[in-house]
Amino acid sequence: MLAGAMKALQRKGLKVPEDIGVIAISARVIPQLFYPEITYAETNGFKLGN
């Protein structure tokens, strides 16, 4: 979901964090791939699903 949201923001011409803030729920990998790094709440997907 984060990748899709970031792509949509790019298409709209919005810049993170200058124009809009993004916070993700993640197991840490994907948010660290973006620059600037996306703020995230770390969670275990398996436990969250249960």
C-alpha positions in Angstrom: 0.0 0.0 0.0 2.8 2.4 0.8 4.3 2.0 -2.7 1.0 2.7 -4.3 0.4 5.7 -2.1 3.8 7.1 -2.9 3.2 6.7 -6.6 -0.1 8.5 -6.4 1.5 11.4 -4.5 4.2 11.6 -7.2 1.6 11.7 -9.9 -0.1 14.6 -8.1 3.2 16.4 -7.9 3.3 16.3 -4.1 6.6 16.0 -2.2 7.1 14.1 1.1 7.5 15.7 3.7 7.4 19.2 2.2 3.8 19.0 1.0 2.3 16.1 2.8 3.3 13.7 5.6 3.2 9.9 5.3 3.2 7.4 8.1 3.2 3.6 7.4 2.7 0.4 9.4 5.5 -1.9 8.3 8.1 -4.5 9.3 10.7 -1.9 8.5 11.9 -2.8 5.0 9.8 -0.8 2.6 9.8 2.6 4.4 13.6 2.6 4.4 13.8 2.3 0.7 12.3 5.8 0.1 14.1 9.1 0.3 13.5 10.7 2.6 12.8 7.6 4.7 9.1 7.2 5.6 8.1 7.3 9.3 6.6 4.0 10.3 5.1 2.1 13.2 6.9 -1.3 13.3 4.7 -4.4 13.5 4.8 -8.1 12.7 2.4 -8.7 9.8 1.7 -12.3 11.0 0.7 -11.2 14.5 -1.3 -8.2 13.1 -3.2 -10.6 10.8 -4.1 -12.9 13.7 
